[in-house]
Amino acid sequence: MAKWQAAYWGEKGVDVYQMIGQMAGEGYAELLYSGPLDGLKPMKGGMQRRTLIVGRSNAIRLRKRYPPMKKDKLRRAVEMEIPTLFPIADCSFHCRIAETYNTHVMLDIWAWQREPVERLRASFPFRYVIPEDIAFLSSPSGIFIYPSGSKVEVIACGEGRFMDAASYPAADFSKADLERFLAGLANGFSEIKEISFYGNTSVDVPSSLISRVKGLQRIDYPPFLNAVAEISLKPFRLKTGIATLYLNRTLLLRFALYTVLAYGLMLFLTLKDYDKALTDLKDKSISIEKEINVLERGGMAQGNPETIKDFDARMKGAVTPLRVLDVLAADLQEESYVKSLVVNNGIVEMTVSARDPLSVIKQLGKSERIGKVSLKGSPMKETSTGIYNCALLLEIRP
């Protein structure tokens, strides 16, 4: 049976597992290390496949609308916007298409700090990075509920599609929490084929879903590791999607310099007119040395000034997702909370849960930072809790 290793970067540090077996549900895992990132010693066995799973506690997810375009262009568009989308100074990201329409696509974007991941990679040289939310992509479409530190994770995913995810305090997780999560799945609810509980986590489910509940599964490692064994890892390779593969450009240029010097030695030994050849060789060496010096001093190429100026002008007039979150945090009532949020340059589509949706709409309408508030459809009441779910359309002023 094949062996591979997985590191889970979670709430309290990193856990490293030796996975044995390829088929989901048929392998097992041995814990090799559990502790802080800086305490991990370099792992041996360089030929093994190594994968990093970024825990929900360390990643931020955002769903955003983009014009329809090829995946590589979508990724470049996200890369340009990433500093304004997330409150992280230097981050890595992964994105995938959630929904496709004739006029636009909805993109799920996950972001996390780059520096801790680079430190971990020095001891655990992984080639793939997967956000925990989508680690169950290879499983049958379902809801996966399992403990993780002080929280309970609830993830709706499977058959190549991510639907939603949420975290709840482990001590207070209840049937009402699960019912609210199910209500927020909208169209995805009908696609749920099974509900899986792991560890000591178990709550009652609605009677209509009892037939889809699998038996309680007790394992000594995160349940998504078995699913990762069968996932297609190509979209998660470092050089093709998530974070830019780090290349030591100085080392590459030095290698080029040594190649030029070797070529010069060959000319010296084989050509009669070697004086001219050595002059050309010297010019090439000086040019490459200048590039090396620029890189070592932290220099970098400059972009087109007109393009940068135009981009800055567009960004100044745009409403960033951070401003949207700031406005909602200030103007939403304490008794209400946001279940889903889609931001498109100041236009916000969101689902709000509240006992009094009318007062929520009035409160938002009074805000000087919100230009327009409208209700989409009719509020839906949860019979078990008395809470209303309503879809709102807001216009946030710059």
C-alpha positions in Angstrom: 0.0 0.0 0.0 1.3 3.5 -0.9 2.4 5.9 1.8 2.0 9.7 1.8 2.1 12.4 4.4 -0.3 15.2 5.3 0.1 18.2 7.6 -3.0 19.9 9.1 -2.4 23.5 10.1 -5.1 24.1 12.7 -6.1 26.1 15.7 -3.2 25.1 18.0 -0.4 24.5 15.5 0.4 21.7 13.1 -0.3 17.9 13.1 1.7 15.7 10.7 0.3 12.3 9.7 1.8 9.4 7.9 -1.0 8.1 5.7 -1.0 4.4 4.6 -3.4 3.3 1.9 -4.9 5.1 -1.1 -8.6 4.2 -1.1 -10.8 6.5 1.0 -12.0 4.6 4.0 -9.5 1.8 3.6 -6.3 3.5 4.9 -5.2 4.6 8.3 -3.1 7.4 9.7 -0.2 7.5 12.1 0.5 10.8 14.0 4.1 11.8 13.5 4.1 15.3 15.1 1.7 17.6 17.0 2.7 21.0 18.2 3.9 24.5 17.1 5.2 25.1 13.6 8.6 26.1 14.8 9.0 22.8 16.8 8.7 20.6 13.7 12.1 19.1 12.6 12.8 18.6 8.9 10.9 15.5 7.6 12.8 12.7 5.9 11.8 10.8 2.8 11.9 13.4 0.0 10.1 11.2 -2.6 6.8 11.0 -0.6 3.8 12.9 -1.7 3.2 15.7 0.9 0.0 17.7 1.2 -0.9 20.7 3.5 -4.5 21.2 4.7 -5.1 24.7 5.8 -7.6 24.6 8.7 -10.8 26.7 8.8 -9.4 28.6 11.8 -6.5 29.9 9.6 -8.4 30.6 6.4 -10.9 33.3 5.3 -13.4 32.5 2.6 -15.2 35.0 0.3 -17.6 34.5 -2.6 -17.4 37.1 -5.3 -18.8 37.8 -8.8 -16.6 38.1 -11.8 -17.2 38.4 -15.6 -17.0 35.0 -17.4 -13.4 34.3 -18.5 -10.9 31.5 -18.6 -9.6 30.1 -15.3 -6.1 31.4 -15.6 -7.4 34.9 -16.3 -9.8 34.6 -13.3 -6.8 33.7 -11.1 -4.9 36.7 -12.3 -7.8 39.0 -11.7 -8.1 37.6 -8.1 -4.3 38.0 -7.6 -4.6 41.7 -8.6 -7.5 42.3 -6.1 -6.3 40.1 -3.3 -4.7 43.0 -1.2 -8.2 44.7 -1.0 -10.3 41.6 -0.5 -8.8 40.3 2.7 -7.4 41.9 5.9 -4.1 40.0 5.5 -1.0 42.0 4.5 0.8 39.1 2.7 -1.4 36.2 1.8 -1.7 33.1 -0.3 -5.0 32.1 -1.9 -6.9 29.4 -3.7 -10.0 30.0 -5.8 -12.5 27.8 -7.6 -15.7 28.5 -9.6 -18.8 27.9 -7.5 -21.6 28.8 -10.0 -21.6 29.7 -13.7 -24.1 31.9 -15.5 -24.4 33.4 -19.0 -23.4 36.9 -17.7 -21.0 36.1 -14.8 -19.4 33.5 -12.6 -19.4 33.2 -8.8 -16.0 32.5 -7.4 -15.1 31.1 -4.0 -11.8 32.5 -2.7 -9.8 31.2 0.3 -6.9 33.2 1.7 -4.4 32.6 4.5 -1.1 34.1 5.8 1.8 33.3 3.6 4.6 33.6 6.2 3.6 30.7 8.5 3.1 28.4 5.5 6.6 29.2 4.2 8.1 28.5 7.6 6.2 25.1 7.7 7.4 24.3 4.2 11.0 24.6 5.3 10.5 21.5 7.5 7.7 19.8 5.7 8.3 20.3 1.9 4.8 19.9 0.6 3.7 20.3 -3.0 0.0 20.7 -2.6 -2.2 23.1 -0.4 -5.9 22.4 0.2 -8.3 24.5 2.3 -10.1 22.3 4.8 -13.5 23.5 3.4 -12.9 21.5 0.1 -11.0 18.5 1.4 -14.2 16.4 1.0 -14.5 17.1 -2.8 -14.0 13.5 -3.7 -16.7 12.2 -1.3 -20.4 11.7 -2.1 -22.3 14.9 -1.8 -23.1 15.3 1.9 -22.7 17.1 5.2 -19.7 16.2 7.3 -19.8 17.0 11.0 -16.8 16.5 13.2 -15.0 18.0 16.3 -11.9 20.2 15.7 -10.3 21.6 18.9 -12.8 23.7 20.7 -15.2 23.8 17.7 -17.5 21.6 15.7 -17.0 21.9 11.9 -20.0 21.5 9.6 -19.1 21.2 5.9 -21.4 20.6 2.9 -19.3 19.4 0.0 -18.8 16.4 -2.3 -18.8 15.2 -5.9 -16.5 18.1 -7.0 -18.7 20.8 -5.5 -18.4 23.0 -2.4 -21.7 24.3 -1.0 -21.1 25.9 2.5 -19.2 25.5 5.8 -19.6 26.8 9.3 -18.0 26.4 12.8 -19.8 26.2 16.1 -18.6 26.1 19.7 -18.4 22.4 20.6 -19.9 22.8 24.0 -23.1 24.4 22.6 -23.6 22.6 19.3 -27.3 21.7 19.0 -30.0 20.6 16.6 -31.0 24.3 16.1 -27.5 25.0 14.8 -27.7 22.2 12.3 -31.2 23.3 11.2 -30.0 26.9 10.5 -27.1 25.5 8.5 -29.4 23.3 6.4 -31.8 26.3 5.8 -28.9 28.3 4.4 -28.0 25.7 1.7 -30.9 26.7 -0.5 -30.8 24.7 -3.7 -27.9 22.6 -2.4 -30.2 21.0 0.2 -31.7 18.6 -2.4 -28.3 17.3 -3.4 -27.4 16.1 0.0 -27.1 12.3 -0.1 -25.7 11.5 3.3 -25.0 13.2 6.7 -21.8 11.9 8.5 -21.0 12.4 12.2 -17.5 11.8 13.5 -16.0 11.5 17.0 -18.3 12.3 19.9 -20.3 14.8 17.9 -24.0 13.8 17.4 -27.2 15.8 17.3 -30.8 15.0 16.2 -31.5 15.8 12.5 -34.9 16.7 10.9 -37.1 13.7 10.4 -37.0 14.1 6.6 -33.2 13.5 6.7 -33.0 10.6 9.2 -32.6 8.1 6.3 -29.5 9.9 5.1 -27.6 9.8 8.4 -24.7 7.4 8.4 -23.6 5.6 11.6 -21.3 7.5 14.0 -17.7 7.0 12.9 -14.9 7.0 15.5 -11.4 7.6 14.1 -8.2 9.0 15.7 -7.4 11.5 12.9 -9.3 14.2 10.9 -11.9 12.5 8.8 -11.1 14.6 5.6 -7.7 12.8 5.3 -9.4 9.7 3.8 -11.2 11.9 1.3 -7.9 13.8 0.4 -6.4 10.4 -0.6 -8.8 10.3 -3.6 -9.0 13.9 -4.5 -7.5 15.2 -7.8 -4.5 17.2 -6.6 -3.7 19.0 -9.9 -5.6 22.2 -9.1 -3.8 22.4 -5.7 -0.2 22.2 -6.9 1.8 25.2 -5.7 2.9 26.2 -9.2 -0.5 26.1 -10.8 -2.9 27.8 -8.5 -2.8 28.6 -4.9 0.4 30.3 -4.1 3.3 31.3 -6.4 6.1 28.7 -6.3 9.1 30.3 -4.6 12.1 30.4 -6.9 15.5 31.6 -5.8 16.2 33.9 -8.8 19.7 34.8 -7.5 20.7 31.1 -7.5 19.3 30.7 -11.1 21.2 33.7 -12.3 24.4 32.4 -10.7 23.8 29.1 -12.5 23.4 31.0 -15.8 26.7 32.8 -15.1 28.5 29.5 -14.5 27.1 28.2 -17.8 28.4 31.3 -19.6 31.8 30.8 -18.1 31.9 27.1 -19.1 30.9 28.2 -22.6 33.8 30.7 -22.6 36.2 28.0 -21.6 35.1 25.9 -24.6 35.6 28.8 -26.9 39.1 29.4 -25.4 40.1 25.8 -26.2 38.5 25.4 -29.6 38.5 28.8 -31.4 41.5 30.6 -32.8 40.0 34.0 -32.5 39.4 33.6 -28.7 40.3 37.2 -27.8 37.0 38.5 -29.3 35.1 35.6 -27.7 36.5 36.4 -24.2 35.5 40.1 -24.7 31.9 39.0 -25.4 32.0 36.7 -22.5 33.2 39.4 -20.1 30.3 41.7 -21.2 27.8 39.0 -20.6 29.3 38.2 -17.2 29.1 41.9 -16.2 25.5 42.1 -17.3 24.5 39.1 -15.3 26.4 40.3 -12.2 24.5 43.6 -12.3 21.2 41.7 -12.3 22.4 39.6 -9.4 23.3 42.7 -7.4 19.9 44.3 -8.1 18.1 41.2 -6.8 20.3 40.9 -3.7 19.5 44.5 -2.8 15.8 43.8 -3.1 15.3 45.4 -6.5 12.5 44.4 -8.8 11.1 45.2 -12.2 8.7 48.2 -12.4 5.3 47.9 -14.1 3.8 50.2 -16.7 3.2 53.6 -15.0 0.0 54.3 -16.9 -1.5 50.9 -16.1 -0.6 51.3 -12.4 -2.1 54.8 -12.3 -5.3 53.6 -14.0 -5.6 50.7 -11.6 -5.1 53.0 -8.6 -7.8 55.4 -9.8 -10.3 52.5 -10.2 -9.5 51.1 -6.8 -10.0 54.5 -5.1 -13.5 54.8 -6.4 -14.4 51.2 -5.6 -16.2 49.9 -2.6 -14.0 47.2 -1.0 -15.4 44.1 0.7 -13.6 45.3 3.9 -15.7 48.5 3.9 -18.9 46.4 3.3 -18.1 44.3 6.4 -17.4 47.5 8.4 -20.7 49.0 7.5 -22.7 45.8 8.3 -20.9 45.3 11.6 -21.9 48.9 12.6 -25.5 49.0 11.4 -26.8 45.5 11.8 -28.8 44.8 15.0 -27.2 42.6 17.6 -30.1 40.1 17.4 -29.4 39.4 13.7 -26.6 37.8 11.9 -25.5 37.3 8.2 -25.6 33.8 6.8 -24.4 34.4 3.3 -22.8 37.4 1.5 -22.1 38.3 -2.1 -20.3 41.6 -2.8 -20.0 43.2 -6.3 -18.5 46.7 -6.2 -20.8 48.1 -3.6 -23.8 46.0 -4.4 -24.4 43.5 -1.6 -26.7 40.4 -1.8 -27.0 38.8 1.6 -29.1 36.5 3.7 -29.9 37.7 7.2 -31.4 35.7 10.1 -33.4 37.7 12.6 -36.6 37.4 14.8 -37.8 40.8 13.5 -36.7 41.2 9.8 -38.7 44.4 9.4 -36.7 46.2 12.2 -33.5 45.0 10.5 -34.5 46.6 7.2 -35.5 49.8 8.9 -32.2 50.0 10.8 -30.2 49.5 7.7 -32.3 52.1 5.8 -31.4 54.7 8.4 -27.7 54.3 7.8 -26.0 57.2 6.0 -23.5 54.8 4.5 -26.2 52.6 2.8 -27.9 54.1 -0.2 -30.7 51.6 -0.8 -32.2 48.6 0.9 -34.6 46.2 -0.8 -36.1 42.8 0.1 -35.8 39.9 -2.3 -38.7 37.5 -2.1 -40.5 36.8 1.2 -38.9 36.0 4.5 -38.8 32.3 5.4 -39.6 31.4 9.0 -38.0 28.4 10.8 -40.8 26.7 12.6 -38.5 25.2 15.3 -36.8 28.4 16.3 -39.2 31.2 15.1 -36.3 32.9 13.3 -36.8 34.5 9.9 -34.3 34.1 7.0 -34.6 37.0 4.5 -32.7 37.9 1.3 -31.7 41.6 1.1 -30.1 43.8 -1.6 -28.0 46.7 -0.4 -26.2 49.5 -2.1 -23.1 50.6 -0.1 -21.9 54.2 -0.7 -18.2 54.8 -1.3 
